[in-house]
Amino acid sequence: MAQTNINIRIDENLKKDFETLCSNLGLTMTAAFNVFAKTMVRQQRIPFEISMEVPNAETMAALREVAEMKKNPSLGKSYTDVDRMMEELLS
């Protein structure tokens, strides 16, 4: 099979980290890219999930706040009446 070259631009630090990881796995960067390309062609998709599910700083702060409120219920307010809760939330 004939070979061809591909040139890509990548952040210098990312390249170094990628090169180190490939080396630790016993691969060259070329081999890793070939595995990626072959897997994409075989599966007809990107072979991993691409998402933004990592919580941002605001979400992480809210999660910490909820955890603290679970530990110490007096930090939050509880309701037995949904209408009363909505009334307070909307006021």
N, C-alpha and C positions, 0 to 999 in steps of 0.2 A: 504494500500500500504506500502510495506517495505521501511524503511529509510536507507540511507547510508551516510557516511561522505566523504567529499572532503577536502583535504588540499591544500591551494594555498599560494604562496609567494607574498607579496605585500609590497611596500614601506611603512614604518611606518607612515610617515606624510600623505600619501594618505589614508591609513586605517583610521586614526583619522578623516580626513576630510569626508571620505565616511560614517563612523559611525555617525558623527554629522548630515550629510545631511539625512541619513536614519531615524535617530531619529526625526529630524524636520518634516519629512514626515509621521511619525507614523509607520515606518517600522523597522524591524530588518535587519541586513545585510543579514541574511539567507533568509528572505522573499524577499529582493531585488534581490539576486542571483537567487532564484527560479522563480521570475517574468521574469528575463532575460532569464533563461534556457527554460522556458515554451514558451516564445515568439519566441525564436530561433527555437525551435522544430516545433511550429505551423506554422511559416512563412517560415521555411527552409532557413533562411538567418540571418545575423546579423541585428538586428532591428533598426539600425541607420547607418548613413553614416560615413565612416571613410575616412578622406581626409587630404590633406596637403594644403588646400586652404587659410590658414592664411598667409597673406603676410609676408615675411621675412623683416629684417631691410633695406636691399637695395631697395626692392620694395616699402616699406613705404616711404623711402627718395625720390624715384622717383615720387611717388604720390604727396608728399608735394611740390616737385619742380614744377610739372605740375599745381597744384593748385595756386601756387604763380605766375606762368607765365600767367595763366588765369586772375588773378587779375591785373597783370601788364604786358601787351603784349610786352612792350619794353625790357623785360628780355630775350625774345626768338627771334628767327628769323623765318620769314614766307616766303613762296615761292608761286609763281604763276606758276612756271614752274617745273614740276617733273624732267625733265632731268637735270636742273641746280641743284636742290636739291640733286639728286643722285650723280652728279659730285662732289659736295662739301662733301657729306658724305663719299664718297669713296677715297677722296684725303688725 
